[in-house]
Amino acid sequence: MTDASYRDAIFSTPLDRVASFSFDEQVVACFPDMVRRSIPGYGQILGMLGLLAERHLRHGAHVYDLGCSLGAVGLSLAGRLAPEAFALTGVDLSPAMLARARATAETEAPRHQLAFVEGDIRELDYRASGMIVLNFTLQFLPPADRDAVIARLFEALEPGGILVLSEKIVAPDEQENAWLVERYHDFKRANGYSDMEISQKRTALENVLMPDTLAQHQARLQAAGFARVTTWFQYLNFASMVAFKERAGGTSTETADTSAGGDPA
């Protein structure tokens, strides 16, 4: 990274009043450490994005990373694909995140076409794209806005394109959900967070991060028109899905790959 990254200690001291969570300069400074210690499987999800792009992305196609933070999705794709294989636009509301994303891309992937713009994904004028990534972004939008966003992304995808949606989820069964949350807190403790840090961050995220169930995500994606939705990853109450837009003729990219001689196993 071009700038120093620090250990996440934002909630390590008692606060008289816990403000709502925001992606400000303080968060940017420790963001790599925060996601590593707070999001189970984050590295594995990033690593798979490059593999998904290799399999499903048309050569030269455009990619969106919506809620791009420090630009890790673009770097993942750049690590697997040649500079001419794709162009990526990262979108975020945080100027501090975008500034660091640009600096990092210039240093770590200078030959790739990685652009970063400030914008609200609910209002963006989308261009045709072969792949769209929403990594832990939809959960920060008001629930009433989510259906419309997914519908717009479906329209922006080229036939045969894919949407990758990674989210914190809630289980519909109260007892199951409580168990998942407890084990998630164990995960954070094992990564060095104190009970006070866990409690204060949870307070900061109330009414800011509002998760859906897997069934709600799947129903929303199917209602938008996606032919198939596959949950390829889940670790406790975090999951990642791939939604396929049919090619002309009614096949998804995965179906087309298998029929062309890919290993169905």
Stockholm file with secondary structure:
# STOCKHOLM 1.0

chainA/1-265         MTDASYRDAIFSTPLDRVASFSFDEQVVACFPDMVRRSIPGYGQILGMLGLLAERHLRHGAHVYDLGCSLGAVGLSLAGRLAPEAFALTGVDLSPAMLARARATAETEAPRHQLAFVEGDIRELDYRASGMIVLNFTLQFLPPADRDAVIARLFEALEPGGILVLSEKIVAPDEQENAWLVERYHDFKRANGYSDMEISQKRTALENVLMPDTLAQHQARLQAAGFARVTTWFQYLNFASMVAFKERAGGTSTETADTSAGGDPA
#=GR chainA/1-265 SS CCSCCCCCCTTSSCCSSCCCCCCCHHHHHHHHHHHHHHSTTHHHHHHHHHHHHHHHCCTTEEEEEETCTTTHHHHHHHTTSCGGGEEEEEEESCHHHHHHHHHHHHHHCTTSEEEEEECCTTTCCCCCEEEEEEESCGGGSCHHHHHHHHHHHHHHEEEEEEEEEEEEBCCSSHHHHHHHHHHHHHHHHHTTCCHHHHHHHHHHHTTTCCCBCHHHHHHHHHHHTCSEEEEEEEETTEEEEEEECCCTTSCCHHHHHHHTTCCCC
#=GC SS_cons         CCSCCCCCCTTSSCCSSCCCCCCCHHHHHHHHHHHHHHSTTHHHHHHHHHHHHHHHCCTTEEEEEETCTTTHHHHHHHTTSCGGGEEEEEEESCHHHHHHHHHHHHHHCTTSEEEEEECCTTTCCCCCEEEEEEESCGGGSCHHHHHHHHHHHHHHEEEEEEEEEEEEBCCSSHHHHHHHHHHHHHHHHHTTCCHHHHHHHHHHHTTTCCCBCHHHHHHHHHHHTCSEEEEEEEETTEEEEEEECCCTTSCCHHHHHHHTTCCCC
//
